Structures are given as C-alpha cells and as structure tokens.
Amino acid sequence: MHFDLIVVGSGIAGLSTALAAAPRRVALITRGELARDGASRWAQGGIAAALGPGDSPAVHASDTLAAGNGLNDAAAVEVLTRGAAEAVEWLSANGAAFDRNAQGFLLGREAAHSQHRIVHANGDATGAAVMQALAVTGRTAAHLQIFEQHAVVALRRAGERICGVVAQGAQDFVELDAAAVVLATGGIGALYRHTTNPEAADASGLALALEAGAALSDMEFVQFHPTALRTRDGRSGQLPLLTEALRGAGAVLLNGAGKRFMRLHAREAELAPRDVVARGVWAELERGETVWLDASTAVGADFPQRFPTVFAACMAEGLDPRREAIPVVPAQHYHMGGVRVDAAAQSSVPGLYAVGEVACSGVHGANRLASNSLLEGLVFGRALGRRLAAQLPPAATVAATVATAPPADDCAQVSAAISQAVRDLLWREVGLVRDASGLRQALAALDTLARSAGTLAERRRIAVAVQITAAALHRHNSVGAHYRRDAVQARAG
Ligand SMILES: Cc1cc2nc3c(=O)[nH]c(=O)nc-3n(C[C@H](O)[C@H](O)[C@H](O)COP(=O)(O)OP(=O)(O)OC[C@H]3O[C@@H](n4cnc5c(N)ncnc54)[C@H](O)[C@@H]3O)c2cc1C
C-alpha cells in the first residue's frame, strides 16, 4: 500500500502530525485503539500556555529553561512557548472542552511554573478530553487511513532512506510505503518497575530507530514523578498518578511521622522542580520511611469535583483523600531523551522523522517542565505535518523498499520474565539515584539478559535499556533528572 506519509502512533503527537498533513494521504498506524492506547489520554494536569495576565511566552520559556537546567535547545523552547496559545485554541476549535470561567480559561499552577498557566479539562482529566476530541476529528478526516490494533515491527528502506513500515496485526502483516515515516511512539515506562505510563510505552519506536542507525540523544534523562499512588498490592507497571496540580493546590508531603520534609531539600518545598521533589521522596523511602501526600486540608471536600480522576483512583484503593493522606512512591514518568531530531523533526536517517516523547529535540533539556509535553506533541506535531504536506514528493515516486528486519511472529513479543528483569534492574540501578558501580553492574546484567533473550522484541527492549544505562554511566555529573550519587568522585576521576 502506498501513502504520502506514514505516522506511527496515535497519541497527541501522532494525531497532531497526521491531521496537519491534510490533504496528503496519510496512514496512521497505532498499536491499540485510536487515541486511547498511549500516554496522552492519561494526562491529568493539563497544557502549559502563557494566557494569564502578567504572563508571556518569554516568561514560560524562562521557566522551561530553568527546569531543564539550561541544557535545553533555546530555539526549540521559543517555538514551543510561542506556539502554545494557538495550539490551545486549535484544540478548543476541535472540540476539547477546557475548564473556563467568565474571564476565559481557568489556569492552574504546577511546580516550577512561576505563573498560573495550566489549561485543563474536567479538572484532572485533560488527556482524556483532548484525545477524545482528536479521535473524533481523526475518524472523520478523509485524508487519513487508520490502522488500529497494528504494531509496527520493522521499518522499510530504499537505499539509505526510510520509506515504509511493516506492521503486525492480529492475523497478518501489512507492508506500507510512503515518502516519509514519522515515529510518534511515546515513552519508555514499560522499562521501569514503577511507572505512570501505560504498557504501550515500551520503547519499540526507539528500538526501531536505533536499528535503522538513527542517532539517539540524552538517553540518561529519565523523569520520575514524585507522587504515584502506592497501591496495596505493591504491583509493578502502571500506577495511578497523583497530579502535580494537587501540590499546586497546597497538598503537602509527609513522612510516616506526619512531618513535612521537602523544606529540608528545597526552598520551594513541595513546589520545587519534579526531580528535586522526587529525590526528596526517594530519600525518605531509602531511610525506611513511608511517604504520604496530604490534600485533606488544601482540597478536602472539593476533591471529587476538582480532581475526579485521582479521587476515583484513591477510592478504588479504599482511601478517601478528602480525609486521609495518600501513600505515594515515585514512578518513571517521562523520557527527555530519544531519537535525536533537528528543528524540522528530521532524524539522522533520511526519511525518518520523530515527534513527541519518542523524539529528543532538546526542548526539555535535562528535565521537562510540567505540562510541556502535550504542548510539545501539539506544537511540533502540527508544524511537522504542515511542513511534510508541503514538501514531500508524491508516494508514486517512492522506490521499492526492503524491510530492516524480517517479519516474524516474535517481533512484538516480550516474555513476562524478561520484561520484569529489565524493569527491576533499571529501577534499582538506573533510577532516581545512580552511581558508576551500579550502572556497570546493570550493563553486565543486561548483557547476560540479552544472551537469554529469545525474541527480536526482547533483544530490542534490552538494546534500549543498554542505551539508557550507558548514557547514564557516561554523564559523570548530576544534572536535572540525572542524579549521580558519586558525582564528586566521578568528576575527580
Ligand atoms: C499519567 C500521566 C499523566 C500525564 N500528565 C501530563 C500532563 O498533565 N501534561 C503534559 O503535558 N503531559 C503529561 N504527561 C506526559 C504526556 O502525557 C506524554 O508525554 C505525551 O502524551 C506523549 O505523547 P506522544 O504522542 O508522544 O505519545 P503517546 O501518547 O504515548 O502515544 C504513543 C502512541 O504510539 C503507539 N505506538 C507505540 N509503539 C508502537 C508501535 N511499535 N507500533 C504502532 N504504534 C505504536 C501507541 O500505541 C500510542 O498510540 C502525562 C503522562 C502520564 C503517563
């Protein structure tokens, strides 16, 4: 099948790209159900946009650079923050019903933002509202052909150029060709024991790019959210997120003795940047303490209206957050690193583009500012779709392609044992706090694991884990989300 463009992934980045590429013929391939199978629909807090009095894209940019520890690409930050207002208007026009009052959008505040600038929907259900609206737009867009329940398991090449994909459905493999392929495959949560991400965030897009020879960047910058709900069953995998907006609303972190501890770590206490708060929580847990988020005073009876998603998750665990503190654990949340792309979202391999969480444009630096991620997918996705629509040659001119990996039934399968081994290893040694000895041990363990891997998907997952670990070992200093407990010694050596 021939298309002008292939987009892999139907989160905010994939859908934004695919919709903006009209009227070119676009194949949109997604592993599960359109707009529901990625992280986007789980987003709670909202979308950052400088819409309030006294705010401006320049102030938003300066907060983004501060959170990113100055390692951000300043030009990308400018594009992001300047594009925010228009992106929010576009979503509204496409049916996303953001919370408003008579003056306009209701603007929330989140950690490390100097202003109230978080646009949200249904309180803490922003992702669900936005993705529902985009799904409706996507399903009625005549230029899109949507392939649901299909996982891309190989890229296709014509010479050096990526010109297609092989996707595996329940019964079949399909081969699609196009003038360009956009990876919008999201994050890496499935590589960590605790994560806020759904299972689809399995780094398979990163692995495909790596296999195709694309450069990856900033792989060590993995963001951990300070407050996931510690469930009674202590399970691995996706945990319910307790949005940062709760701390923005005044909720406080307590240890088992009922004492606030974040002031010991940062002047801004609970509103310090995410990495600082996450390490504060981790330090308490390392001391054998339990950690709790108490919103009973700050939010109290308003909880069900203001934070319906979190309220439902707590009640499902038998907790009433109007009256009780909520047990928390940090969890892997976002990957700042990814497929290295330039200002045009082009990877180092011709024909292969990346956008959204799978990409590394440098916009987030060493640490993403809260609520800048949906925005990134929107702003960079729409710009990429428009650009490709204007520039791409017609699909008919695409040369014959060959797959980068042979389609085989094991392309998408990872055994529970390998999956858990990777999750436990990365959580322990490549988590919130790292050191050279643990990182070296992790590399050795991954090498052993790779030898026992039976399927292509297992080898690919381990290959991405190796990239993250090796990058963490390579960066000796602590910066942003990458914290080396041996930084002083490492610098000396
Ligand atoms: C619980 C939670 C709350 C969050 N809250 C916020 C927030 O309030 N504000 C904010 O800005 N950010 C938030 N984030 C982060 C943000 O949601 C994500 O970073 C963002 O949605 C990523 O969008 P994306 O389009 O890049 O990827 P995703 O939305 O994850 O989409 C990836 C897509 O790729 C598909 N895919 C993956 N691999 C393949 C394959 N091999 N073949 C076919 N399809 C594939 C998936 O099925 C999916 O459709 C939150 C994240 C989580 C998990």
PDBQT file of the ligand as one rigid body, heavy atoms in Angstrom, charges set to zero:
ROOT
HETATM    1  C1  LIG A 501      -0.398   9.559  33.920  1.00  0.00    +0.000 C 
HETATM    2  C2  LIG A 501       0.251  10.625  33.062  1.00  0.00    +0.000 A 
HETATM    3  C3  LIG A 501      -0.091  11.948  33.244  1.00  0.00    +0.000 A 
HETATM    4  C4  LIG A 501       0.496  12.943  32.458  1.00  0.00    +0.000 A 
HETATM    5  N1  LIG A 501       0.079  14.228  32.594  1.00  0.00    +0.000 NA
HETATM    6  C5  LIG A 501       0.552  15.169  31.727  1.00  0.00    +0.000 A 
HETATM    7  C6  LIG A 501       0.023  16.486  31.738  1.00  0.00    +0.000 A 
HETATM    8  O1  LIG A 501      -0.874  16.821  32.517  1.00  0.00    +0.000 OA
HETATM    9  N2  LIG A 501       0.525  17.369  30.847  1.00  0.00    +0.000 N 
HETATM   10  C7  LIG A 501       1.511  17.047  29.948  1.00  0.00    +0.000 A 
HETATM   11  O2  LIG A 501       1.926  17.907  29.172  1.00  0.00    +0.000 OA
HETATM   12  N3  LIG A 501       1.995  15.803  29.925  1.00  0.00    +0.000 NA
HETATM   13  C8  LIG A 501       1.539  14.856  30.772  1.00  0.00    +0.000 A 
HETATM   14  N4  LIG A 501       2.032  13.585  30.711  1.00  0.00    +0.000 N 
HETATM   15  C9  LIG A 501       3.016  13.249  29.678  1.00  0.00    +0.000 C 
HETATM   16  C10 LIG A 501       2.310  13.163  28.347  1.00  0.00    +0.000 C 
HETATM   17  O3  LIG A 501       1.052  12.589  28.527  1.00  0.00    +0.000 OA
HETATM   18  C11 LIG A 501       3.101  12.336  27.357  1.00  0.00    +0.000 C 
HETATM   19  O4  LIG A 501       4.452  12.669  27.368  1.00  0.00    +0.000 OA
HETATM   20  C12 LIG A 501       2.535  12.595  25.964  1.00  0.00    +0.000 C 
HETATM   21  O5  LIG A 501       1.168  12.307  25.973  1.00  0.00    +0.000 OA
HETATM   22  C13 LIG A 501       3.246  11.757  24.938  1.00  0.00    +0.000 C 
HETATM   23  O6  LIG A 501       2.540  11.870  23.730  1.00  0.00    +0.000 OA
HETATM   24  P1  LIG A 501       3.017  11.073  22.471  1.00  0.00    +0.000 P 
HETATM   25  O7  LIG A 501       2.015  11.333  21.413  1.00  0.00    +0.000 OA
HETATM   26  O8  LIG A 501       4.441  11.349  22.205  1.00  0.00    +0.000 OA
HETATM   27  O9  LIG A 501       2.965   9.531  22.933  1.00  0.00    +0.000 OA
HETATM   28  P2  LIG A 501       1.720   8.642  23.412  1.00  0.00    +0.000 P 
HETATM   29  O10 LIG A 501       0.530   9.413  23.758  1.00  0.00    +0.000 OA
HETATM   30  O11 LIG A 501       2.248   7.708  24.444  1.00  0.00    +0.000 OA
HETATM   31  O12 LIG A 501       1.360   7.829  22.120  1.00  0.00    +0.000 OA
HETATM   32  C14 LIG A 501       2.226   6.851  21.597  1.00  0.00    +0.000 C 
HETATM   33  C15 LIG A 501       1.493   6.114  20.513  1.00  0.00    +0.000 C 
HETATM   34  O13 LIG A 501       2.376   5.253  19.811  1.00  0.00    +0.000 OA
HETATM   35  C16 LIG A 501       1.786   3.970  19.681  1.00  0.00    +0.000 C 
HETATM   36  N5  LIG A 501       2.863   3.003  19.490  1.00  0.00    +0.000 N 
HETATM   37  C17 LIG A 501       3.969   2.797  20.263  1.00  0.00    +0.000 A 
HETATM   38  N6  LIG A 501       4.750   1.859  19.700  1.00  0.00    +0.000 NA
HETATM   39  C18 LIG A 501       4.129   1.479  18.556  1.00  0.00    +0.000 A 
HETATM   40  C19 LIG A 501       4.433   0.538  17.539  1.00  0.00    +0.000 A 
HETATM   41  N7  LIG A 501       5.559  -0.179  17.569  1.00  0.00    +0.000 N 
HETATM   42  N8  LIG A 501       3.552   0.378  16.524  1.00  0.00    +0.000 NA
HETATM   43  C20 LIG A 501       2.404   1.100  16.473  1.00  0.00    +0.000 A 
HETATM   44  N9  LIG A 501       2.071   2.022  17.403  1.00  0.00    +0.000 NA
HETATM   45  C21 LIG A 501       2.921   2.191  18.420  1.00  0.00    +0.000 A 
HETATM   46  C22 LIG A 501       0.999   3.814  20.964  1.00  0.00    +0.000 C 
HETATM   47  O14 LIG A 501       0.072   2.786  20.854  1.00  0.00    +0.000 OA
HETATM   48  C23 LIG A 501       0.384   5.209  21.042  1.00  0.00    +0.000 C 
HETATM   49  O15 LIG A 501      -0.698   5.325  20.155  1.00  0.00    +0.000 OA
HETATM   50  C24 LIG A 501       1.463  12.581  31.490  1.00  0.00    +0.000 A 
HETATM   51  C25 LIG A 501       1.809  11.253  31.317  1.00  0.00    +0.000 A 
HETATM   52  C26 LIG A 501       1.212  10.276  32.081  1.00  0.00    +0.000 A 
HETATM   53  C27 LIG A 501       1.585   8.847  31.854  1.00  0.00    +0.000 C 
ENDROOT
TORSDOF 0
